[in-house]
């Protein structure tokens, strides 16, 4: 059995800011460990670091940057910027790495450290494991990482505004249609999108109205953004036809969700359907294949099949969607949660801003409202129930939980799906049940969640 990572989850290192592994000492050591990894591979490496709007992001970014600089890495700060913005800068500026300080959709009290390699892709599991080992070695011998190294002078590097403008310009260059006719409500979640979305959308001439663009360090994702798309939907619905659609981002804007003109939420499955059909027509959907995850609704699979498109399922996490895309050569993949990856260009990760531009471009070229583009997506009733857990023991090792899962699958008898997994970023077990019957769906989800709560719950 391969070694398991202890710090890195499906999307970097996450935790409560100020607590291990995100203390002032450990974040510095994480920077040093990453720096050692970079200097072993590259002579005089450079890295770009960006952050979201949490009040802890600034000091964590500084500590990681100090750790990197202490071992000889030149660090460029992009300030507040989206996660895909850092991936773009790492790739386009020929950096050795890109580092993002963000906990994405998590509460403001949490934070995280994500790392991209110089090609703009997230680090492999094996590379993360190697960096982890050095972090733990440094923690056991902190004297080997004396903070006197912090006195090393920083080189003169490009400013934050210049780096952000480069990213915004790259996004604007992808747009081929005239988007000026669109009336869009944009929810920036008081997060990283506040630094780029207004400038980008206005540069393209869109009639855009922005909400939740006043971050205070603690209001990121608070009753807004992609974590609460119903907020956007309600405002659009109450606007009496003022908007053609709404778009909402999560805290670091690597994903986007939408609502149509009536305020109905349009999730990542529907975006995949609209994008897949458009790319199919354009001849850019390689092998007529889309990669989704185990959480995507069966309705998407059916709608794609009706359009002559095959759907493959990967493990949950845009990192694993991308791995499957690279393995199969697919040019489109994504998650129900709004991470959409377009590989018909040079994107290397999910990008909420790019996803919004691509979907709006489809709407304009098709000459149809968003609701019409996805109206045949028949969603099977789906219930996702979260259970907070004290530890993540494999479910197969807990007989009562496994029995509940087996009983649910037997009850559905091929007319639905059961997916039970642990969150890669939080101490949660996620129970997803999909069924033609809503009663069966709720009953099965409740039974499994109950057994998890009894055995592993907090």
HELIX and SHEET records of a PDB file:
HELIX    1   1 UNK A   24  UNK A   41  1                                  18    
HELIX    2   2 UNK A   57  UNK A   70  1                                  14    
HELIX    3   3 UNK A   83  UNK A   92  1                                  10    
HELIX    4   4 UNK A  125  UNK A  140  1                                  16    
HELIX    5   5 UNK A  142  UNK A  145  5                                   4    
HELIX    6   6 UNK A  147  UNK A  151  5                                   5    
HELIX    7   7 UNK A  160  UNK A  172  1                                  13    
HELIX    8   8 UNK A  192  UNK A  195  5                                   4    
HELIX    9   9 UNK A  197  UNK A  203  1                                   7    
HELIX   10  10 UNK A  225  UNK A  228  5                                   4    
HELIX   11  11 UNK A  229  UNK A  237  1                                   9    
HELIX   12  12 UNK A  268  UNK A  282  1                                  15    
HELIX   13  13 UNK A  286  UNK A  288  5                                   3    
HELIX   14  14 UNK A  298  UNK A  306  1                                   9    
HELIX   15  15 UNK A  318  UNK A  328  1                                  11    
HELIX   16  16 UNK A  352  UNK A  366  1                                  15    
HELIX   17  17 UNK A  370  UNK A  373  1                                   4    
HELIX   18  18 UNK A  395  UNK A  397  5                                   3    
HELIX   19  19 UNK A  399  UNK A  412  1                                  14    
HELIX   20  20 UNK A  438  UNK A  456  1                                  19    
SHEET    1   A 6 UNK A   8  UNK A   9  0                                        
SHEET    2   A 6 UNK A  12  UNK A  16 -1                                        
SHEET    3   A 6 UNK A 110  UNK A 117 -1                                        
SHEET    4   A 6 UNK A  97  UNK A 101 -1                                        
SHEET    5   A 6 UNK A  46  UNK A  51  1                                        
SHEET    6   A 6 UNK A  74  UNK A  80  1                                        
SHEET    1   B 5 UNK A 207  UNK A 211  0                                        
SHEET    2   B 5 UNK A 183  UNK A 187  1                                        
SHEET    3   B 5 UNK A 245  UNK A 249  1                                        
SHEET    4   B 5 UNK A 256  UNK A 259 -1                                        
SHEET    5   B 5 UNK A 265  UNK A 266 -1                                        
SHEET    1   C 2 UNK A 289  UNK A 293  0                                        
SHEET    2   C 2 UNK A 310  UNK A 314  1                                        
SHEET    1   D 2 UNK A 332  UNK A 334  0                                        
SHEET    2   D 2 UNK A 340  UNK A 342 -1                                        
SHEET    1   E 3 UNK A 381  UNK A 388  0                                        
SHEET    2   E 3 UNK A 428  UNK A 435 -1                                        
SHEET    3   E 3 UNK A 416  UNK A 422 -1                                        
END                                                                             
